[in-house]
C-alpha cells in the first residue's frame, strides 16, 4: 500500500477511535465502560511490559529507563480516565491504585520492593505478578511495618481468608457510609466534622483495598497484608503514620525513599565513647533526613492528587505532610523525656490527644483546602447521587 494510503488509513483509524471514545463518554454506561476499560488496559500493559521486558534487565539505569514510560503512564492517567466534574469520588481511589502500581515499578527498577525479591512465587507467573503489581496490596510474606515488625504485629492481623476480607469490606463500607453522613451534619463542630472526614476516608479506602485483597487471595492465591489498622486508635503521630494509616502506601514509601537513605548510615565499630556519640548523632540525623524526605515526597504526590481532584495547585497539602516529620521528631523527644519521669499518658488519653492534635494540624492544611476548593462537597454530592 502506498505511503499516502497508509497515512489515510491511520487517520481514519484515529478518527474512529476518537469518535468511539466520545460516544462512550456521552452516556453514563459508556463512561464507566471507558473508565474501567482503560484502567484495566493500563494494568495489563504495565504487567506485560514489566514482566516480559524490564524483568530481563538488571536493576539500574537501563531497567529504570525501560520502566520510566510505565511509571509516567500510571501517574498521568487519572485525569484522562476520570472526569472530576462527573465522578469526583473516583479520583482518589483510581489515583491511589495507579500510584501504588507506579511506586512498585519504580522500586522494581531499583531492585527493591515486592516485585524484586528473589524466590517469591508470585514473580514466576505473569497473572500473579500482574496482580501484585496492579492491585493495591502488599503480599503478607514480605510486608513489614516500622522497626521490621511483620503483619502479625498488627492488631488487625486476622487470617487473610476470602471470608475475612469480605467481612471487613462490608463493615468498612457500612462504616464509611455512616461517617460520610456525620461528616456533613451541620450541627456538629467543624473539628468533629473533620474527624468524621478522616474516618470516612480511612474506612472507604480500607474497603476498596480490602476488595482487592479479596480478589488477590481468591483468584490469584496471593495472601495480602491488611491495609489499614484502625487508625482512629493511634496513640501517637508515629503510631498513626508508621503502623496504622494506609500501610500499603507506607510500605512502598519506606522501600522507595526511606530505606535507600538509611542504608548509608554508619555502623559503630569503635569502642571510643566520642566516636560512638558521633556515630549515633550521624545516624539520628540521617534518620531525620530520611523521614523528612519520605514525607516531602508524600506531600508532592498528594499535591498531584489534589490537582487531579480540583484543578487547583496549592501548597497546603505539601506543607501538611512535610510538617509530620518534625512533629514526629519532637514527639519522640517528648516521649523520651516523659518516660524518664514516668509521666506517660494512659492509652485512652493518648488516643484522644493524638486524634485531637491530628485534626488540629489537618484543619487548616488538609481539610481546609478540601472545604474551600469544593472537593469534599463534590465527592459527597457524587456519593449522594448514587443513592438518590
KEKE-3310 file (N, C-alpha, C; in steps of 0.2 Angstrom, whole numbers, plus 5000, padded with zeros to 4 digits):
npx = (5004:5003:5012:5004:4992:4993:4994:4982:4974:4978:4974:4960:4958:4962:4952:4941:4943:4943:4930:4923:4927:4922:4909:4907:4910:4899:4887:4881:4883:4892:4902:4907:4911:4921:4930:4934:4938:4949:4957:4959:4966:4978:4983:4986:4995:5005:5009:5012:5023:5032:5035:5039:5049:5056:5060:5070:5081:5095:5094:5095:5101:5098:5086:5078:5076:5069:5057:5052:5043:5031:5029:5027:5015:5006:5005:5000:4988:4976:4968:4964:4956:4946:4933:4933:4922:4912:4912:4919:4922:4929:4942:4952:4953:4956:4968:4975:4977:4983:4995:5001:5004:5013:5024:5028:5033:5043:5051:5055:5063:5074:5078:5071:5058:5041:5041:5054:5060:5069:5065:5051:5035:5025:5032:5036:5025:5015:5001:5000:5011:5006:4995:5000:5008:4998:4987:4981:4990:5001:5010:5008:5019:5030:5028:5031:5030:5035:5051:5054:5044:5032:5017:5010:5011:5001:4986:4975:4977:4971:4967:4970:4959:4947:4934:4936:4941:4930:4921:4927:4927:4913:4910:4918:4913:4900:4902:4909:4899:4891:4900:4902:4889:4889:4900:4895:4885:4877:4876:4886:4902:4915:4928:4924:4917:4927:4935:4926:4927:4940:4939:4929:4937:4947:4940:4933:4943:4950:4940:4940:4953:4953:4944:4951:4961:4953:4951:4964:4968:4958:4957:4970:4978:4986:4991:4987:4993:4985:4978:4974:4975:4965:4966:4960:4963:4976:4990:4999:5008:5018:5014:5002:5006:5016:5011:4998:4990:4985:4994:4999:5003:5012:5022:5027:5033:5042:5051:5054:5059:5063:5071:5082:5089:5093:5101:5114:5118:5130:5140:5143:5159:5169:5176:5177:5171:5168:5168:5157:5147:5147:5144:5131:5125:5126:5119:5106:5103:5103:5092:5082:5083:5079:5066:5060:5062:5054:5041:5040:5041:5029:5020:5022:5017:5003:5000:4998:4987:4978:4977:4972:4960:4954:4958:4966:4981:4990:5000:4996:4993:5006:5013:5007:5010:5024:5026:5024:5036:5045:5036:5034:5048:5049:5039:5045:5056:5049:5042:5052:5058:5046:5045:5057:5053:5042:5029:5020:5005:4989:4982:4969:4968:4980:4975:4964:4971:4980:4971:4965:4975:4980:4969:4968:4980:4978:4967:4968:4977:4975:4961:4955:4958:4951:4938:4937:4940:4930:4931:4927:4913:4909:4913:4905:4892:4892:4893:4880:4872:4872:4863:4852)
npy = (4994:5011:5025:5036:5030:5023:5033:5039:5028:5027:5039:5038:5027:5033:5043:5036:5029:5040:5045:5034:5034:5047:5044:5034:5042:5050:5044:5038:5024:5021:5029:5023:5011:5015:5021:5010:5001:5007:5008:4995:4991:4998:4992:4979:4982:4987:4977:4966:4973:4975:4962:4955:4962:4972:4964:4956:4963:4970:4977:4995:5009:5006:4997:5006:5016:5009:5006:5018:5024:5017:5021:5034:5034:5028:5037:5048:5045:5046:5059:5058:5046:5048:5059:5073:5082:5074:5062:5064:5057:5046:5050:5050:5035:5029:5036:5033:5019:5017:5025:5017:5006:5012:5016:5003:4999:5008:5005:4992:4994:4999:4987:4984:4981:4972:4966:4963:4954:4939:4922:4922:4916:4923:4930:4922:4919:4926:4930:4931:4939:4951:4954:4957:4968:4977:4978:4986:4981:4972:4958:4947:4939:4947:4959:4973:4983:4997:4997:4984:4975:4962:4958:4951:4958:4968:4974:4971:4958:4947:4930:4930:4927:4923:4925:4933:4945:4949:4951:4961:4971:4973:4978:4990:4997:5000:5007:5018:5024:5029:5037:5047:5053:5059:5067:5078:5083:5097:5102:5098:5102:5110:5104:5091:5087:5086:5076:5065:5066:5061:5049:5043:5043:5034:5022:5021:5020:5009:4999:4998:4994:4982:4975:4972:4965:4954:4949:4946:4935:4926:4924:4923:4918:4925:4930:4944:4958:4967:4983:4995:4999:5001:5016:5026:5022:5026:5030:5040:5051:5045:5031:5032:5036:5026:5013:5012:5020:5018:5007:5000:5010:5016:5006:5005:5018:5018:5008:5014:5027:5030:5019:5017:5029:5027:5016:5020:5024:5025:5012:5006:5003:5006:5007:5019:5032:5045:5043:5034:5042:5051:5043:5039:5051:5055:5045:5047:5060:5056:5048:5057:5065:5055:5053:5065:5067:5057:5061:5073:5069:5062:5072:5080:5070:5070:5083:5082:5073:5081:5091:5084:5081:5094:5103:5113:5121:5121:5124:5119:5105:5099:5106:5101:5087:5088:5094:5083:5076:5084:5085:5072:5070:5079:5074:5061:5065:5071:5060:5052:5060:5061:5047:5045:5052:5045:5049:5046:5046:5037:5025:5028:5042:5045:5041:5050:5062:5061:5060:5072:5081:5078:5082:5095:5100:5096:5103:5117:5114:5103:5098:5110:5116:5106:5109:5123:5122:5115:5102:5091:5093:5091:5077:5071:5075:5068:5054:5054:5055:5042:5036:5043)
npz = (5000:4996:5003:5005:5006:5018:5027:5026:5030:5043:5049:5047:5056:5068:5069:5070:5082:5091:5089:5094:5107:5111:5110:5120:5131:5132:5137:5152:5155:5145:5149:5161:5156:5147:5157:5166:5156:5150:5162:5166:5155:5156:5167:5162:5151:5159:5167:5157:5151:5161:5166:5155:5148:5156:5167:5163:5163:5172:5189:5189:5179:5165:5167:5174:5164:5155:5163:5165:5156:5159:5173:5171:5163:5172:5183:5176:5171:5178:5177:5163:5163:5173:5175:5184:5186:5185:5191:5205:5216:5213:5209:5219:5224:5211:5207:5218:5217:5205:5207:5217:5210:5201:5210:5214:5202:5200:5212:5208:5197:5204:5210:5221:5233:5232:5220:5216:5225:5228:5224:5227:5225:5217:5208:5197:5188:5176:5178:5193:5196:5189:5197:5209:5206:5200:5209:5224:5235:5247:5247:5261:5265:5263:5269:5280:5294:5304:5311:5307:5310:5307:5297:5307:5319:5319:5325:5318:5312:5307:5301:5283:5274:5261:5266:5277:5272:5265:5275:5282:5272:5270:5283:5283:5272:5276:5288:5282:5275:5286:5292:5282:5282:5295:5293:5286:5294:5299:5313:5320:5328:5318:5320:5324:5312:5303:5309:5306:5293:5291:5296:5287:5276:5279:5281:5269:5259:5265:5263:5249:5247:5254:5246:5234:5240:5243:5230:5226:5234:5232:5218:5214:5223:5231:5247:5255:5265:5279:5275:5282:5299:5310:5312:5320:5333:5336:5346:5345:5334:5327:5329:5321:5308:5305:5308:5307:5297:5281:5276:5265:5256:5265:5266:5253:5252:5261:5256:5244:5247:5261:5266:5256:5259:5273:5272:5270:5282:5296:5303:5320:5325:5333:5350:5357:5366:5362:5348:5347:5351:5341:5330:5333:5333:5319:5313:5319:5313:5300:5300:5303:5291:5281:5285:5284:5270:5265:5269:5263:5249:5249:5251:5239:5230:5235:5232:5218:5218:5223:5214:5203:5208:5210:5201:5205:5210:5225:5240:5252:5255:5253:5263:5274:5275:5275:5287:5296:5299:5307:5318:5322:5326:5337:5345:5348:5356:5367:5372:5376:5386:5395:5398:5406:5417:5421:5416:5407:5397:5400:5389:5384:5385:5378:5365:5363:5363:5353:5341:5342:5341:5328:5320:5323:5317:5304:5300:5295:5285:5278:5278:5277:5264:5257:5260:5255:5242:5237:5235:5244:5245:5232:5231:5241:5236:5224:5229:5235:5224:5219:5227:5227)
capx = (5000:5007:5013:4998:4986:4994:4993:4975:4971:4979:4970:4954:4958:4962:4946:4936:4944:4941:4923:4920:4929:4917:4902:4907:4909:4892:4882:4883:4885:4898:4908:4910:4914:4928:4934:4936:4941:4956:4960:4962:4971:4984:4986:4988:5001:5011:5011:5016:5030:5037:5036:5042:5054:5060:5062:5076:5087:5097:5092:5100:5099:5094:5080:5075:5074:5063:5051:5050:5036:5026:5028:5023:5008:5002:5004:4997:4982:4969:4963:4961:4951:4941:4931:4932:4916:4906:4913:4924:4923:4933:4948:4957:4955:4959:4975:4979:4979:4988:5001:5004:5007:5019:5029:5031:5038:5049:5056:5057:5069:5080:5079:5068:5050:5038:5042:5061:5063:5071:5062:5044:5031:5021:5037:5037:5019:5013:4995:5001:5015:5002:4991:5004:5009:4992:4982:4984:4991:5007:5010:5009:5025:5036:5026:5034:5029:5041:5056:5054:5038:5028:5010:5007:5011:4996:4980:4970:4981:4967:4968:4968:4955:4942:4928:4939:4941:4923:4918:4930:4925:4906:4910:4921:4909:4894:4905:4911:4893:4888:4904:4900:4883:4890:4904:4892:4880:4879:4875:4892:4908:4919:4933:4921:4916:4934:4937:4922:4930:4946:4936:4926:4942:4951:4935:4931:4949:4951:4935:4942:4959:4951:4941:4957:4964:4949:4952:4970:4968:4953:4958:4977:4982:4991:4989:4989:4993:4980:4980:4973:4975:4961:4970:4957:4965:4983:4992:5004:5009:5022:5009:4997:5009:5020:5009:4990:4987:4987:5000:5001:5007:5018:5027:5031:5037:5048:5055:5057:5063:5066:5077:5088:5093:5095:5106:5120:5120:5136:5140:5148:5164:5174:5173:5179:5165:5167:5166:5151:5142:5147:5141:5124:5122:5126:5113:5100:5102:5101:5085:5078:5083:5075:5059:5058:5062:5048:5035:5041:5039:5022:5017:5022:5012:4997:4998:4996:4981:4973:4976:4968:4953:4951:4961:4970:4988:4991:5005:4994:4994:5013:5015:5004:5014:5031:5027:5024:5042:5047:5031:5036:5054:5048:5036:5050:5060:5044:5040:5058:5058:5041:5047:5062:5050:5036:5024:5017:4998:4986:4980:4963:4970:4984:4971:4961:4975:4983:4966:4963:4981:4980:4964:4970:4985:4975:4961:4970:4982:4972:4953:4953:4958:4946:4932:4936:4940:4924:4932:4923:4906:4908:4913:4899:4886:4893:4890:4873:4869:4872:4858:4845)
capy = (5000:5017:5029:5041:5026:5021:5039:5040:5023:5029:5045:5036:5023:5038:5047:5031:5028:5046:5045:5029:5037:5052:5041:5031:5047:5054:5041:5036:5017:5021:5032:5018:5006:5018:5022:5003:4998:5010:5007:4988:4991:5001:4987:4974:4984:4988:4970:4963:4976:4974:4955:4952:4966:4975:4959:4953:4968:4970:4984:5000:5014:5003:4995:5012:5019:5004:5006:5025:5026:5014:5025:5041:5032:5026:5043:5053:5043:5048:5064:5055:5041:5051:5066:5075:5085:5069:5057:5067:5052:5041:5052:5047:5028:5027:5039:5029:5012:5018:5027:5012:5002:5016:5015:4996:4998:5012:5001:4987:4997:4999:4981:4984:4981:4966:4963:4962:4949:4933:4916:4923:4913:4927:4933:4917:4918:4933:4933:4933:4945:4957:4955:4960:4975:4981:4979:4990:4976:4970:4951:4946:4936:4952:4965:4975:4989:5001:4993:4977:4971:4959:4959:4948:4963:4972:4972:4968:4953:4941:4926:4934:4922:4927:4927:4938:4951:4950:4953:4968:4975:4975:4983:4996:5001:5002:5012:5024:5027:5032:5043:5052:5057:5063:5072:5084:5085:5104:5103:5096:5107:5109:5099:5084:5085:5085:5070:5061:5066:5057:5042:5041:5042:5028:5017:5020:5017:5002:4995:4997:4990:4975:4971:4970:4959:4948:4947:4943:4929:4921:4922:4923:4914:4929:4932:4951:4961:4972:4990:5000:4995:5005:5022:5030:5020:5028:5033:5045:5053:5039:5026:5034:5036:5021:5007:5011:5023:5016:5003:4998:5015:5017:5001:5007:5024:5016:5004:5018:5033:5030:5014:5019:5034:5025:5011:5023:5026:5022:5007:5008:4998:5009:5007:5025:5035:5050:5040:5031:5048:5054:5039:5039:5058:5055:5040:5051:5065:5053:5046:5063:5067:5050:5054:5072:5066:5052:5065:5078:5065:5060:5079:5081:5066:5072:5089:5079:5071:5087:5095:5080:5081:5100:5108:5119:5120:5124:5122:5117:5098:5098:5108:5097:5081:5090:5095:5077:5073:5087:5084:5065:5070:5082:5069:5056:5069:5072:5054:5050:5064:5058:5040:5046:5054:5041:5054:5044:5046:5031:5023:5032:5049:5046:5041:5056:5068:5060:5061:5079:5085:5077:5086:5102:5101:5095:5108:5122:5112:5097:5098:5117:5116:5101:5113:5129:5121:5112:5095:5087:5094:5087:5070:5069:5075:5062:5048:5055:5054:5035:5033:5047)
capz = (5000:4996:5009:5006:5008:5025:5031:5026:5034:5050:5051:5048:5062:5074:5070:5073:5090:5094:5089:5099:5114:5113:5111:5126:5136:5131:5141:5159:5155:5141:5153:5166:5152:5145:5163:5168:5151:5150:5168:5166:5149:5158:5172:5158:5148:5164:5169:5152:5149:5167:5167:5149:5146:5162:5172:5160:5164:5179:5192:5187:5174:5160:5169:5176:5158:5152:5167:5166:5152:5163:5179:5169:5161:5178:5187:5172:5168:5181:5174:5157:5165:5177:5174:5191:5187:5184:5197:5209:5221:5210:5208:5225:5223:5205:5208:5223:5215:5199:5210:5221:5205:5199:5215:5214:5196:5202:5216:5204:5193:5209:5213:5228:5234:5232:5213:5215:5230:5225:5227:5228:5220:5213:5202:5192:5184:5174:5182:5200:5195:5187:5202:5215:5203:5199:5215:5230:5240:5248:5250:5268:5266:5263:5272:5286:5297:5307:5315:5305:5313:5301:5298:5313:5324:5318:5329:5313:5309:5307:5295:5277:5270:5257:5270:5282:5268:5263:5281:5283:5266:5271:5289:5282:5268:5280:5292:5278:5274:5292:5294:5277:5284:5300:5291:5283:5298:5301:5320:5324:5327:5312:5321:5324:5305:5300:5311:5303:5286:5291:5297:5281:5271:5281:5280:5262:5256:5268:5260:5242:5247:5256:5240:5230:5244:5242:5223:5226:5238:5230:5211:5212:5228:5234:5253:5256:5272:5280:5273:5287:5306:5315:5313:5325:5339:5336:5352:5344:5327:5325:5328:5316:5301:5304:5310:5306:5292:5274:5277:5259:5254:5269:5265:5247:5253:5265:5252:5239:5249:5267:5267:5252:5263:5279:5271:5270:5289:5298:5309:5326:5327:5338:5357:5359:5368:5357:5341:5347:5351:5334:5325:5335:5331:5312:5312:5320:5308:5293:5301:5302:5284:5278:5287:5280:5263:5264:5270:5257:5243:5250:5250:5232:5227:5237:5228:5212:5219:5224:5207:5199:5210:5210:5195:5208:5213:5231:5244:5259:5257:5254:5269:5280:5275:5277:5294:5300:5301:5313:5323:5325:5329:5343:5349:5351:5361:5372:5374:5380:5392:5399:5401:5411:5423:5422:5415:5401:5397:5399:5382:5381:5385:5372:5359:5362:5362:5346:5337:5343:5338:5321:5317:5324:5312:5297:5299:5290:5279:5274:5277:5275:5256:5254:5260:5251:5235:5235:5234:5248:5243:5226:5232:5245:5232:5220:5233:5236:5218:5218:5231:5226)
cpx = (5004:5007:5006:4992:4987:4992:4985:4971:4972:4975:4963:4953:4957:4955:4941:4937:4942:4934:4920:4921:4924:4910:4902:4906:4903:4887:4885:4886:4892:4904:4911:4914:4921:4933:4938:4940:4948:4960:4963:4967:4978:4987:4989:4995:5007:5013:5015:5023:5035:5039:5041:5048:5059:5063:5068:5082:5089:5095:5097:5097:5095:5087:5075:5072:5068:5057:5048:5043:5030:5024:5024:5016:5004:5000:5000:4990:4976:4965:4960:4956:4945:4939:4929:4925:4910:4907:4919:4926:4928:4940:4953:4958:4958:4967:4979:4981:4984:4995:5005:5008:5014:5025:5032:5035:5044:5054:5059:5063:5075:5082:5076:5061:5048:5039:5049:5064:5063:5066:5055:5040:5027:5026:5038:5031:5016:5006:4996:5006:5011:4997:4994:5006:5003:4987:4985:4985:4999:5007:5012:5016:5031:5034:5029:5031:5035:5044:5056:5049:5034:5021:5007:5007:5005:4990:4975:4973:4977:4969:4966:4965:4950:4936:4930:4938:4934:4920:4920:4927:4917:4906:4912:4916:4903:4897:4907:4904:4890:4893:4903:4894:4885:4895:4901:4886:4881:4879:4882:4897:4912:4925:4930:4919:4922:4936:4933:4925:4936:4944:4933:4932:4946:4946:4934:4937:4951:4946:4937:4948:4957:4947:4946:4961:4960:4950:4959:4971:4963:4954:4965:4981:4987:4988:4992:4989:4987:4982:4979:4972:4972:4965:4967:4959:4973:4984:4997:5005:5013:5018:5004:5000:5013:5017:5001:4988:4990:4994:5003:5006:5013:5024:5031:5035:5043:5053:5058:5061:5067:5072:5083:5093:5096:5101:5113:5122:5126:5135:5145:5152:5169:5171:5175:5172:5163:5165:5159:5145:5141:5143:5133:5121:5121:5120:5106:5098:5100:5094:5080:5077:5079:5068:5056:5058:5056:5042:5035:5038:5031:5018:5016:5017:5005:4995:4996:4989:4976:4972:4972:4961:4950:4953:4965:4977:4989:4997:5002:4995:5002:5015:5013:5008:5021:5032:5026:5030:5045:5042:5033:5043:5053:5044:5040:5054:5055:5043:5046:5059:5053:5042:5052:5059:5043:5030:5019:5009:4995:4983:4974:4965:4975:4980:4968:4965:4978:4977:4965:4969:4981:4975:4965:4975:4982:4969:4963:4973:4979:4965:4951:4953:4953:4939:4932:4937:4934:4925:4928:4916:4905:4908:4907:4892:4886:4891:4883:4869:4868:4866:4851:4843)
cpy = (5006:5021:5033:5036:5024:5027:5040:5034:5024:5034:5043:5032:5028:5041:5042:5030:5034:5047:5040:5031:5042:5049:5038:5036:5051:5051:5039:5029:5017:5024:5027:5013:5009:5018:5015:5000:5000:5008:5000:4987:4993:4996:4982:4976:4984:4981:4966:4966:4975:4967:4953:4956:4969:4970:4956:4957:4968:4977:4989:5005:5011:5001:5001:5015:5015:5005:5013:5027:5023:5018:5031:5039:5031:5033:5048:5051:5045:5053:5062:5050:5044:5058:5069:5079:5080:5064:5059:5061:5047:5043:5049:5040:5026:5030:5035:5022:5012:5020:5022:5007:5005:5015:5008:4996:5002:5008:4995:4988:4998:4993:4980:4982:4973:4962:4961:4957:4942:4927:4917:4920:4917:4931:4928:4916:4925:4935:4935:4939:4952:4959:4959:4967:4979:4983:4983:4985:4975:4963:4951:4944:4941:4958:4966:4982:4992:4996:4986:4973:4968:4961:4956:4953:4967:4970:4969:4962:4946:4937:4930:4929:4926:4929:4933:4945:4953:4953:4961:4973:4978:4980:4990:5001:5004:5008:5019:5028:5032:5038:5048:5056:5061:5068:5079:5086:5092:5106:5102:5102:5105:5104:5092:5082:5083:5078:5064:5060:5061:5050:5039:5039:5035:5022:5015:5017:5010:4997:4993:4992:4983:4971:4969:4964:4953:4945:4943:4936:4924:4919:4920:4919:4918:4932:4939:4953:4966:4979:4995:4996:5000:5012:5027:5028:5022:5032:5038:5046:5047:5033:5026:5033:5029:5014:5006:5014:5021:5013:5001:5004:5017:5012:5003:5013:5023:5012:5009:5024:5032:5025:5015:5024:5031:5019:5014:5025:5022:5017:5009:5002:5000:5008:5014:5029:5041:5048:5037:5037:5051:5050:5039:5046:5058:5050:5044:5056:5062:5050:5051:5065:5062:5051:5060:5071:5062:5056:5070:5075:5064:5067:5081:5077:5068:5079:5087:5077:5076:5091:5091:5080:5088:5105:5113:5117:5124:5121:5118:5109:5096:5100:5103:5090:5082:5091:5089:5075:5077:5086:5077:5066:5074:5078:5064:5059:5069:5066:5051:5054:5062:5052:5041:5048:5051:5045:5052:5044:5038:5031:5027:5039:5050:5045:5047:5062:5067:5062:5069:5083:5084:5081:5093:5104:5101:5100:5113:5120:5107:5098:5105:5118:5111:5105:5119:5128:5117:5104:5090:5087:5090:5080:5067:5070:5070:5056:5048:5053:5047:5032:5037:5046)
cpz = (5000:5002:5011:5009:5016:5029:5032:5031:5042:5053:5052:5054:5068:5075:5072:5080:5094:5095:5094:5106:5116:5114:5118:5132:5137:5135:5147:5159:5151:5145:5158:5162:5149:5151:5165:5163:5150:5156:5168:5160:5152:5163:5168:5155:5153:5166:5164:5151:5155:5167:5161:5147:5152:5166:5169:5161:5171:5182:5190:5182:5168:5161:5171:5169:5155:5156:5167:5162:5156:5169:5177:5167:5167:5182:5183:5170:5171:5178:5167:5158:5168:5176:5181:5192:5187:5190:5201:5214:5219:5209:5213:5224:5217:5205:5213:5221:5209:5202:5214:5216:5202:5204:5215:5208:5197:5206:5213:5200:5197:5212:5220:5227:5232:5225:5212:5220:5227:5228:5229:5223:5215:5207:5196:5187:5183:5178:5189:5200:5194:5193:5208:5212:5203:5205:5220:5236:5241:5250:5257:5269:5266:5267:5279:5288:5300:5311:5313:5307:5307:5302:5304:5319:5324:5322:5324:5309:5309:5301:5288:5272:5266:5262:5275:5278:5266:5269:5282:5278:5268:5277:5287:5277:5271:5285:5289:5277:5280:5293:5289:5279:5290:5298:5289:5288:5301:5309:5324:5323:5321:5314:5321:5316:5302:5303:5308:5295:5286:5292:5291:5276:5272:5279:5273:5258:5258:5265:5253:5242:5249:5250:5235:5234:5243:5235:5223:5229:5235:5223:5210:5217:5232:5241:5255:5263:5273:5278:5278:5294:5311:5317:5319:5332:5340:5343:5351:5336:5324:5324:5322:5309:5300:5304:5309:5300:5285:5273:5270:5256:5258:5268:5258:5248:5257:5261:5247:5241:5256:5268:5262:5256:5269:5278:5271:5277:5292:5303:5314:5327:5332:5345:5361:5361:5363:5350:5341:5347:5344:5329:5326:5332:5323:5310:5313:5315:5301:5294:5300:5294:5280:5279:5284:5273:5261:5264:5264:5251:5243:5249:5243:5228:5229:5233:5221:5212:5219:5218:5203:5201:5210:5204:5198:5210:5219:5235:5250:5260:5257:5261:5275:5280:5277:5284:5299:5303:5307:5319:5326:5328:5336:5348:5352:5357:5368:5376:5379:5386:5397:5402:5406:5417:5425:5422:5409:5402:5397:5392:5380:5381:5379:5365:5358:5360:5355:5341:5336:5339:5330:5317:5317:5318:5305:5295:5294:5284:5275:5272:5275:5267:5253:5254:5255:5244:5232:5234:5238:5247:5237:5227:5236:5240:5227:5223:5234:5230:5216:5222:5230:5219)
residu = (UNK:UNK:UNK:UNK:UNK:UNK:UNK:UNK:UNK:UNK:UNK:UNK:UNK:UNK:UNK:UNK:UNK:UNK:UNK:UNK:UNK:UNK:UNK:UNK:UNK:UNK:UNK:UNK:UNK:UNK:UNK:UNK:UNK:UNK:UNK:UNK:UNK:UNK:UNK:UNK:UNK:UNK:UNK:UNK:UNK:UNK:UNK:UNK:UNK:UNK:UNK:UNK:UNK:UNK:UNK:UNK:UNK:UNK:UNK:UNK:UNK:UNK:UNK:UNK:UNK:UNK:UNK:UNK:UNK:UNK:UNK:UNK:UNK:UNK:UNK:UNK:UNK:UNK:UNK:UNK:UNK:UNK:UNK:UNK:UNK:UNK:UNK:UNK:UNK:UNK:UNK:UNK:UNK:UNK:UNK:UNK:UNK:UNK:UNK:UNK:UNK:UNK:UNK:UNK:UNK:UNK:UNK:UNK:UNK:UNK:UNK:UNK:UNK:UNK:UNK:UNK:UNK:UNK:UNK:UNK:UNK:UNK:UNK:UNK:UNK:UNK:UNK:UNK:UNK:UNK:UNK:UNK:UNK:UNK:UNK:UNK:UNK:UNK:UNK:UNK:UNK:UNK:UNK:UNK:UNK:UNK:UNK:UNK:UNK:UNK:UNK:UNK:UNK:UNK:UNK:UNK:UNK:UNK:UNK:UNK:UNK:UNK:UNK:UNK:UNK:UNK:UNK:UNK:UNK:UNK:UNK:UNK:UNK:UNK:UNK:UNK:UNK:UNK:UNK:UNK:UNK:UNK:UNK:UNK:UNK:UNK:UNK:UNK:UNK:UNK:UNK:UNK:UNK:UNK:UNK:UNK:UNK:UNK:UNK:UNK:UNK:UNK:UNK:UNK:UNK:UNK:UNK:UNK:UNK:UNK:UNK:UNK:UNK:UNK:UNK:UNK:UNK:UNK:UNK:UNK:UNK:UNK:UNK:UNK:UNK:UNK:UNK:UNK:UNK:UNK:UNK:UNK:UNK:UNK:UNK:UNK:UNK:UNK:UNK:UNK:UNK:UNK:UNK:UNK:UNK:UNK:UNK:UNK:UNK:UNK:UNK:UNK:UNK:UNK:UNK:UNK:UNK:UNK:UNK:UNK:UNK:UNK:UNK:UNK:UNK:UNK:UNK:UNK:UNK:UNK:UNK:UNK:UNK:UNK:UNK:UNK:UNK:UNK:UNK:UNK:UNK:UNK:UNK:UNK:UNK:UNK:UNK:UNK:UNK:UNK:UNK:UNK:UNK:UNK:UNK:UNK:UNK:UNK:UNK:UNK:UNK:UNK:UNK:UNK:UNK:UNK:UNK:UNK:UNK:UNK:UNK:UNK:UNK:UNK:UNK:UNK:UNK:UNK:UNK:UNK:UNK:UNK:UNK:UNK:UNK:UNK:UNK:UNK:UNK:UNK:UNK:UNK:UNK:UNK:UNK:UNK:UNK:UNK:UNK:UNK:UNK:UNK:UNK:UNK:UNK:UNK:UNK:UNK:UNK:UNK:UNK:UNK:UNK:UNK:UNK:UNK:UNK:UNK:UNK:UNK:UNK:UNK:UNK:UNK:UNK:UNK:UNK:UNK:UNK:UNK:UNK:UNK:UNK:UNK:UNK:UNK:UNK:UNK:UNK:UNK:UNK:UNK:UNK:UNK:UNK:UNK:UNK:UNK)
# end
